[in-house]
Amino acid sequence: VARTASVDQGATAVTYRPGRPVAVPSGAQGHRTTLAQLDLTAKLGYITAPAVSPEAFLRATVVNTSEHTLRPGKASVFHETEFVGTTRLDVWAPGEELELALGVDDRIRVERELAHRTASKATLSGVRKREAAYTTTIVNHSPREAVVTVLDQAPVSRDDAITVRDVRTTPDPVERTELGEFTWRLTLAPSAKGVVTLGYRVDVAKGVELSGWRE
């Protein structure tokens, strides 16, 4: 049975006392010893921004349910038995929630397609209208249920001569910001598919050139 260190929480410092004596050879080289082995429950989920990259990133949300304040430093990250990579942790206090990136999971397939696009000629007032709609399809090829957070964005105008209208989403997002950012959260059973759509219209006044239009 592993013996964990005792923790003395002072006003300005924390002291860790190993659970058993540790023999440290002399010399300038550093040596490691185990202070504690902690079992923390992780909540797994995926996040994808298909307009930027058609990949789903696995992430784990973990709460430090121990009595230990974990010190900052480099951490090796494993998903099951597979080494994912290294990350750097900040000071992690008891009760604090932390999010860890676990890399890309190819079993969650993401595809974003341009479903509709039109560009009308100028009306009598000189206004030109452009419409676009995108469809994002997410398929869960993993053997377990997957909660996938999908991020997308509609254009936002900072010019009175350009107006964004008729923003349409299916299903309704769980979050929408003033910057035109949308967040959906899909729960997909194994082999299940989820579909998200985003559409909008942009009206451009006469004599104005529209730059940055993403088709």
N, C-alpha and C positions, 0 to 999 in steps of 0.2 A: 504494500500500500504506500503510495507516494505521500510524503509529508510536506505540506505547504508551509510557506513562510508566514510568520506572524507580522501584522502590520500595526505600527504605532503612528497614529495620525496626530501630528502636532499642529501648532497654529500656523507655521510657515513651511513645514517640511514633513515628509513622510519617510519613516524608517522601516526597512524590510529586514527581518531577521530569519535567515534560512532555518528550515525545520530540523536540519541535522548539520553537524560540522562539515566543513568543506576544506579539503587540502588544496592549497594554491601554491604551485611551485614558484620559486623565486625567479626574478627576471622582469624585463620590461614588457613582455608579451601579455596581452589580456587573456583572460580565461572566463568561460561561461559556467553558470550553474543554474539549476532549475529552482525558481522561487515558488511557482505554483503551476498546476495543471487545471485549467478551467473548462468546463463544459457549458457553452453558451448556445442557446437556440437561435438559429438564423432563419429569417423569413426570406425566401427566394422570390425574385420577380425579374421581369425583363423590361428593357426600355429600348425603343427604336425611334429614330427620326428619319423616316424614309426619304424625305426631300433632300437630305444630306448624304445618307448612306443606307443601302438596303440590307442592314445587318441588325440583329437583335443582340443586345448586350445583357448578359446575366449579372445580376447584382444581389447582394445579400444585405439585409438590414438586421443588425444585431444590437441587442441591449446588454450592457455590462451589468449583469445581475449579481456579480460577485462583490465582495467587500474591498477588493483591491482597486486602487487607482493605477491603471496601466501606464507605464512611462512611454514617452515618444521614442520613435525609432523605426527601423526597417522591419517589415513583416513579410514572411513568405506566405503566399495564399494558395490553398489547395481546394479543388472542388472534387469531393469524394476522394479518390486516390490520385487524381491527376494534378500535377503542379501547374498553376495558372500563371504565376509570376510574382513579382514583389511589389510592395507598395510601402508608403510611409504613413505611420499612424501618429496623430497628435496625442496629447495627454487625453486619456480616456477615463473619465470619472465613473464611479459606481452610479448606476441608473441612467447613464447617458447612452443615447442611441447613435450608432455609427453605420455608415453605408460603405460596403466594400465592393469594388468592381471585380468581377470574376471572368471577364473576357467575353468573346463572341461565342454564341451557341448556334451552330449551323442547323440544329434541328428545328429552330424557329425560322421559318422562311417568310421573308417580307418582300412584297412587290408593289411598287407604286407606278401607276399608269396614268397618262393623260387621257381622260375619258371623253372630253368635249372641249372644243375651242372654236370661237367665232370672232370675227372682227368686222363690224359693220362700217359702212361709209358714213360720212358726216351728215348729220341732220340739218334742217334749215337753220338751226341755231349754231351750227358748226361743231357740235359735240360728236365725238367718235366713241363708239362703245366696243369694248372687248370683254369677252367672257371666257372663263376657263373652269374646268372641273377635273378633279383628280380622284382616282379610286385606289385605295391601299388595301391589299389583301394580306392577311397574316395566317399562316397555317402552322399548327402545332404538331410536329412530327416526333415529339418526345413521348416517353411512356407515361408521363404524369401530367396532371393539370398545370396549366401555365397562366400566370397573370401577367399580361403584357400592357405596358404603358406606351401609348403611341403619341408622338409629338408632331405637329404640323403647323403651318403658318400661312395666313392670308396677307396680301400686301396692305400696308398702312400708308396713307397719303399725308404728307406734310405741306402740300401745296393746294391752295383753294381751287386751282384750275383742274385738279385731278381728284376724282371722288370714287371711293370704293363702295359699291352697293350690293345688295342682295347676296350677302354671305350665307351660304347654305351648308349645313353639316348633317351627316347621318352616320351613326346615332348622335344624340346630343352629347357634347363633350362634358366631362366632369369639371373642366376648368377652362376659362377663356380670359385673356388679358387684354389690356388696352393696346398692346403692341401687336395684336392680331395672332397671338400664339394660342393654340388649342391643344388640350390634353384629353385623350380618351384612355379608359382603362378596361381592357377586355379580359374575360376569364374564359380560357379555351380548354376543353377536354382533350385528351389524346386524339389525334387525327382530325380535330375540329378546325373550322375556318372562321375567321372574323373579317368583316369588311367595313372600312371607314371611307366616307366620301367627303370631299371639301370642294365647294364651288363658290365663285364670286364674279362680279361684273365691275369693270373699271371704266368710268366715263372720263374722257379727256377733252378739255376745251379746245376751241379753235386756235390754231397757231402754237400749240404746245406739243413738244416732242416727248414721248414717254420713254424714259431710259430705265434699265433694270427690270424690264418685263421678262419674267421667267415663264417660259412655255413648258 
